[in-house]
């Protein structure tokens, strides 16, 4: 299985999106960025795991979704995209630890993964810097060149991959 660890703010939305919105209008994600995510999924067959703070919008141990997250679910569904799981919150609060925890607990063989995130976490701690596509909230979030990079990471054949779980 190939996995996309998805952050939302700074990946699927951006400063430009919020500047375009009227004061009474809330658009949580940019459909151009969703199209770029769709390009990644179509080219790789990867599954989406939510690593964003948006995961708190899902009730623990349930598929119940709060209204503000339902917008994301509905827009993803419009493009035939679905979140299959979410990382768990760990007391360390380190996103890189939460992703490692998910990978360690996953029962399926991980063929590859990419992290789509704009956060300044310590990705190198687990060697995740090689799996990171760092987006930028200020410059539009997930852009076409980011999608191309993610596809290359996910479709890369790893030599000696039998030595590591991921």
ABEGO torsion letter per residue (X at the ends): XBBBBBBABGAABBAAAAAABBAABBBABBAAAAAAAAAAAAAAGBBBBBABAAAAABBBGBABBBAAAAAAAAAAAAAGBBBABBBBBBAAGBAAAAAAAAAAABABBBABBBBBBABBBBAAAAGAAAABBBBBAAAGEBBAAAAAAAAAAAABBBBGAAABAX
